[in-house]
């Protein structure tokens, strides 16, 4: 299916182009093919929609998790998270490979030896920390202990 804002993506390619126009470190977006850019946005939206969010969907039949009753229209932070996650997937497509891991390769207890900590806080993690930070206010229980309500705009 082609990219359709509100159906399978929170943003269009043109909107992402505008966002990345002035963003440092966005060469992976600018150099991606016209075929891969919409795929990256759709994939990013799909990953974002795996989370559990506070409030109810505006329409129970809507295909995406946003807008929500408490967050209507779609919050700018959710759209920014979509851009950032799409860029991350274009930079590091290996994180999309099933079974790939950016965790520990080996732990040795007797002398406490850890090898292969690639991705612990590094750029090849499955979802970059900026995306978690952008989405945290909208998650059920604020992504942690208490219910945190956030104004949409």
C-alpha positions in Angstrom: 0.0 0.0 0.0 1.3 3.5 -0.8 1.8 6.0 2.0 -1.5 7.5 3.1 -1.2 10.1 5.9 -3.7 9.2 8.7 -4.0 5.6 7.4 -0.5 4.1 7.5 1.7 7.1 8.4 1.6 10.1 10.7 3.5 12.2 8.0 4.0 12.6 4.3 7.3 12.5 2.5 6.9 16.3 1.7 6.5 17.0 5.5 9.5 14.9 6.3 11.5 16.7 3.6 10.6 20.0 5.2 11.6 18.7 8.7 14.9 17.3 7.5 15.7 20.3 5.3 17.4 22.1 8.2 18.3 19.1 10.4 21.9 18.2 10.9 22.7 14.5 10.4 19.8 13.9 8.0 21.8 12.7 5.1 20.3 9.2 5.3 16.9 10.8 4.6 18.1 13.1 1.8 20.0 10.3 0.1 17.3 7.7 0.4 15.4 6.7 -2.7 11.9 8.0 -3.4 10.8 4.4 -2.9 12.5 4.0 0.6 11.4 7.3 2.1 7.7 6.4 2.3 8.5 2.9 3.5 10.6 4.4 6.3 7.7 6.6 7.4 5.2 3.7 7.3 7.6 1.4 9.2 8.2 4.1 11.8 4.5 4.7 12.3 3.9 0.9 12.7 6.6 0.7 15.4 5.2 3.8 17.2 1.7 2.2 17.1 3.0 -0.8 19.0 3.0 1.2 22.3 0.0 1.6 24.6 -1.1 5.2 24.9 -3.3 7.1 27.4 -6.8 8.1 26.4 -9.0 6.5 23.8 -8.8 6.8 20.0 -11.0 9.5 18.6 -12.7 6.8 16.5 -12.4 3.2 17.5 -12.2 2.2 13.8 -9.3 4.6 12.9 -6.3 2.7 11.6 -3.6 4.5 13.7 -3.3 5.0 17.5 -3.5 8.8 17.1 -5.4 11.1 17.2 -6.8 10.3 20.7 -9.5 11.9 22.7 -7.0 13.7 24.9 -4.6 14.3 22.0 -6.5 15.6 19.0 -5.1 16.5 16.5 -2.0 14.2 16.3 0.6 15.9 18.6 3.6 17.4 17.0 5.8 15.2 19.1 4.3 12.1 17.6 5.0 13.4 14.1 8.5 14.3 15.1 9.0 10.9 16.6 7.9 9.4 13.2 10.5 11.5 11.3 13.3 10.6 13.8 12.4 6.9 13.7 12.2 6.8 9.9 15.7 8.4 9.7 17.0 5.9 12.2 15.7 3.0 10.1 17.3 4.4 7.0 20.6 4.9 8.8 20.5 1.5 10.4 18.4 -0.9 8.4 19.9 -3.9 10.3 17.8 -3.1 13.3 14.7 -4.2 11.3 16.1 -7.7 10.7 14.2 -10.2 12.9 16.6 -11.7 15.4 19.1 -8.9 15.2 20.2 -7.7 18.5 22.1 -4.7 19.8 22.6 -6.2 23.2 25.3 -8.1 25.0 27.1 -10.8 23.0 28.8 -12.5 25.9 28.9 -12.3 29.7 31.6 -14.1 31.8 30.7 -14.2 35.5 33.9 -15.6 37.1 35.9 -12.4 36.3 33.0 -10.3 35.3 33.7 -9.8 31.7 31.2 -8.3 29.2 31.7 -8.2 25.5 29.8 -6.8 22.6 27.9 -4.0 24.3 27.2 -2.5 20.8 24.0 -0.5 21.0 23.7 0.0 24.7 22.9 3.7 24.4 24.6 3.7 21.0 23.1 4.7 17.7 22.2 1.1 16.5 19.6 0.5 19.2 16.2 -0.6 17.8 14.5 2.6 18.8 16.6 5.7 19.6 16.1 7.4 22.9 14.8 10.6 21.3 11.8 8.7 20.1 11.1 7.3 23.6 11.4 10.9 25.0 9.1 12.3 22.4 6.4 9.6 23.0 6.7 9.3 26.8 4.1 12.0 27.7 1.4 10.2 25.7 2.1 6.6 27.0 -0.3 5.0 29.4 1.0 5.9 32.9 3.4 8.4 31.3 5.7 5.6 30.3 6.4 4.9 34.0 4.6 5.1 37.3 1.8 7.8 37.2 -0.8 8.9 34.8 0.6 12.0 33.1 -1.7 14.1 30.9 0.0 16.1 28.2 -1.5 19.0 26.3 -1.6 18.2 22.5 -0.1 21.5 21.3 
